[in-house]
Amino acid sequence: MKCARLMPRHTFIILNKRYLVKHAYQKTLNLPKTKFPNRSNLDITLRELIPQSSQVVYKEQIRDFFREFSELDTTDAKLKFIKEKLFILHDGPPYANGDLHLGHALNKILKDIINRYQLSQGKYIFYKPGWDCHGLPIEIKALKDLSAQQIESISPLKIRSLALRHAQRAIKKQKETFKHFAILTDWETPYLTMDKDYEINQLTIFKEMFERGLIKRQNKPVYWGTETKTALAEGELEYNEEHKSIAAYVKFPLEKNSETELCRKLGITNNLPIYCLIWTSTPWTLFSNRAICFNQDFSYSLLHVGNELVVVETDSIDKLNLPTESYKKIKQFQGIYLHGMYYQNRLTDDNVRRPLLNGVHVTSGTGTGLVHIAPGHGQDDYLIGIQNNLEIYSPVDDRGRYQLNKLPQSVRFIMRDDMDPTLGKQVLDVKTAKLILQKLSELNLLYKSHEYTHSYPYDWRSKKPVIIRATPQWFADLHDVKNLALESISRVKFYPNRGYTRLSSFIKSRSEWCISRQRSWGIPILSFYKKSEPDSTLMNSETLAHAIETIKRKGIDSWFNTMDGDMKEWLPEEYHGVAHEYCRSQDTMDVWFDSGSSWSVIKDFYEKCLRLKKLPSPLYQICLEGSDQHRGWFQSSLLTKVASSNLSVAPYEEVITHGFTLDENGLKMSKSVGNTISPEAIIKGDESLGLPALGVDGLRYLIAQSNFTTDIVAGPTVMKHVGEALKKIRLTFRYLLSNLQKSRSFDILPIERLRRVDQYALYKVNELLKTTKEHYQNYNFSKVLITLQYHLNNDLSAFYFDISKDTLYSDEISSLTRRQVQTTLLHLLNSYRAILAPILPVMVQEVWNHVPEGWLRGQKNQDISPMRTEWPLFDTNMETITSFEKFEGRILEQFQREFRILSKKEGVTKTAQSHVTVFTKHPLPFSSNQLCDILQSSSVDILEAKSHHNNLPTIELGNGTNVQMLVERSKKHNCPRCWKASSAEEDVLCDRCKEVVNHLAS
């Protein structure tokens, strides 16, 4: 040894002797040891730990539920058992299209945390994951490799076959990723909206709504996706606040008799033409104009501008930006004067006089107080049209192009498509708007035009602006339903509370729901239409019931089989004589109707699995989805349930909403922006993104530690902090496990036999258990982790672990003190197990697998999974706890202050090199050895105070008890085994260690 040559030989001999002495006793120490690894192993996690902590547990507990349920005799007893013991969080189905993103993980893991917490509270869990399988995006993906010509000629059955395969592939792929999230469920029995039983249930719900008179077919304006060529529901819209339109002020001339009548009412003479000035942001709808609305309560003015007179709302004059000298106000009058007047629309070539009508929807502030009415292109316009027998007219096709044969003859030529003269121009094209403005100018109808930035609806799938056009569609009438729905959610709990306001506002604003779509991949609307009169439909209770029974027998694809021409099979016998005159409609239901019918899955569970004739109400306790589902699934499931039952009972008791996922710059994660992070990248890590591998527990911790009611942030910095927090928890479990290995009896001592400090440690963890339970019940998972981390750092690492190490390592293996500490450690481990099982089930399962069997043997429910083991609760004596805080706690605080002073004065770096003397006039509730353990000093003397020491601090312990403390460097030598300064001679064992070593030798 080179370093040995640098020191005197006798020094080397002394150091070498000390080294040998120290290591001679190392094997006599109870050093911590465990096979629990420092890091998780992803392969073991996926192969063993997830199934063990998830699928196995789910199947065992649901088996136990059925066993216990089957032993009940009466319906009332069964319903009571379900209410008290069964917990159902119903899964809003994700869409069977594309890869999973972090938002999917956020949603599924939050649900799982809630389910696992309820399981830990003794509830049985029924959680059936689902998939939403129909709809346009899947159909588009399925057809993406086909040419436009192939798509035009493809049969509905072929489309459905391709879409089915695409959905099946997507479900399989998504399911495999979902399995990596450690979700408590049976992945082999999900519900799919394309399952036969589900489809029949949905059609039955539709039939029930029809029989209540809620389903109607109307030629009515609907939101229309020109890219996707289908009607859209309001829930399928996104609003672009920066949409730009070309707006125009357009003049419509009063017809001659109305001019004369208005002048008479105003008491003026006039030879100039009178125009009604309207403002519109959709000039393309002017061909469909059928009326102008005014508000009879507004004030209007007749302005002399140039060689004509213009009618405009008085408060809107300033918006026209007319120079003061360029106009003159002839007369001001109430809107009621316009009642009974008529005008002409010169764009239409028909010289038909059009009415001016009172409209309560006409508001002041935008426009001119006169509103152009196109009943085929607006919701309010349609209502005005119905009330006044106006033509519901729309010359626009499903691609958003003008139908040339429906346009006025004078504009057909200019409205032709430049590339294909057989087609009309796109109505939303800027060039189209400019051509219309040019035509208006030629007819002296254009006052002025301008660019207008405003909020405009876009199709949330194609991300393109939509139009409103009248087409024959099926609607659900919500006038009465929404009142029942609003009444029902007044009894629903919302978390956060703003969810109620959001959902109720959406419901209040809806009077109808357009439920038909012009696609092949979906559930058909079981209507029939006459071949000779396509607008003449046949649908009644009998035809619906018969069609549903036929689908049960032949399958739903048979409805779309255009080669199946035998209509007798599809219609009741009474229609067989005219069956050849009918065809099956190819319209399908809105996918929100599909997913909104999913409460029938829970209904089937009660009726078909549990064979209950009377069902619980509501059907399930909780639904949890993103905040966008207030306009989607939360709403559609509520409306279908209330509408089909005619009862003001929501399907759910609580509605929980979460936000979206953001990157570390606060930007919403989006594929187009390129800032998305996949769940797999978080689990496995991604060097290109700078993401550490967090494993399954890390993904779950990331989600749990966020305030999910707002948007959650994910990125390298956040994930680094998560990794550090997770490491602390893992090392804590490792410390607990490593000190539970060595034991002779594995006896768990009763709490009253534990030391005061042990009982205090259990009291603190008991408080932690109570607090975290409250946080779980309030769905505040981030506070669960914050509270636990505080306890871990302050009450365990910095206190109890620190003061228990010497006992664990150095005391005789079966000593009472060591058994007391081990009992406490076991309780601490079990408490952390309970708190963390809902959030970190994989880690908890791995920990439980490494608990020495001796500690579990003979315990209550020893064979039950750690996911199901009940939460511990410790009956600690509050007098003891209060006493400990007043006595030992205050003494410890003062000792720490005094030791810092000693450390600065004499360079003492470890408390084990200090000696403490406590002077007291009263008996103390602890021994010197017990206080020595708490202070971690080398020794403690408790002496009777015969007089007051002016140079020592006085510690007030309460109840009139005061003590004084002296902290000084120990005059003894370091023990070569426990390294406390408690040995009488150098390199000689202290009394405690000598006794232990002698005991081992014997």
Helices and strands as residue ranges (DSSP letters): H 2-5, H 9-24, G 26-28, H 42-44, I 45-49, H 50-53, H 55-70, H 75-85, E 86-90, H 102-120, E 124-126, E 130-131, H 136-143, H 148-153, H 156-179, E 191-192, H 196-211, E 215-225, E 230-232, G 234-236, E 237-253, H 256-266, E 274-280, G 283-288, E 291-294, E 299-305, E 308-313, G 314-320, G 324-326, E 327-334, G 335-338, E 342-344, G 346-348, E 353-358, E 371-373, H 379-387, G 404-406, H 409-412, H 430-442, E 446-459, E 467-477, H 481-489, E 493-495, H 498-508, E 512-514, E 516-517, E 528-530, E 537-538, H 541-554, G 556-560, G 567-569, G 573-581, E 582-584, E 588-589, H 591-596, H 599-604, I 605-609, E 620-626, G 627-630, H 633-645, E 652-658, E 661-662, H 679-684, G 687-689, H 695-704, E 712-713, H 716-738, G 751-753, H 756-777, H 781-790, I 791-800, H 801-810, H 816-836, H 841-849, H 853-856, H 878-884, I 885-889, H 890-906, G 911-913, E 914-920, H 928-935, E 939-944, E 954-958, E 961-969, E 973-974, E 981-983, H 991-1001
